[in-house]
């Protein structure tokens, strides 16, 4: 499916220029193509979601997006579309297979749990997704980054630790323990009021990264809880009595940090 949108640009707008607008003060017709990307990942049939700007000439840097533990839902599809508008080849990865999505934390936790216990599972699912993304003619196979939310942030950091060929990794409110590595630059976007992660875990991670001489940027947003980037977090937090809530200021700030990070690594 291809969506057509108008991008209003102005002089000096780097994001507009990256998305294919070479003039200033004009509107550019932008076509965002959305596709299902099916492939086999070890024991499952995966169905990831791809988005890219059709009118952009040449290839595009690849950004793999790992969802929250809920699975590949509409929220992560929205993020893929936004990345496509910035000029990237975006793939929202189906980590569970069959594009399975859960709405309750108990079921989502059961799906995510095996990945925390088995790094080989992480590596096999990510490797298959990466190979599928790199198979597209629109993708620049030599320029790949990974980003993720909550569960997906942890998985993205582990992808770098496990040696996937990544230019960089962005974790939004993701677990940190055990992810320390020097294989790629890292941007951490952390909620200062995140009750799912102790201050000691954050301090320990930063100390370990420093001792390794790793390249990383750590951003902490005052008042932001776990899952602060997802507009649906407030309702989910109330429904399931979870300490999560959307924070518009932190969401905006972290997305801006991500854009700057990607400009640097690509």
Secondary structure, DSSP 8 states (H G I E B T S, - for coil): -EEEEEEE--TT-HHHHHTT--SSSSEEEEEEEEEEEEEEETTEEEEEEEEEETTS-S-EEEEEEE--TTBS-HHHHHHHHHHHHTT-EEEEE-SSSTT-B-SSHHHHHHHHHHHHH-HHHHHHHHHHHHHHHHTSTTEEEEEEEEEEETHHHHHHHHHHHTT---SEEEEES---TT---SSSEEEEEEETT-TTS-HHHHHHHHHHHHHHT--EEEEEETT--BTTT-TTHHHHHHHHT-SB---HHHHHHHHHHHHHHHHHH-
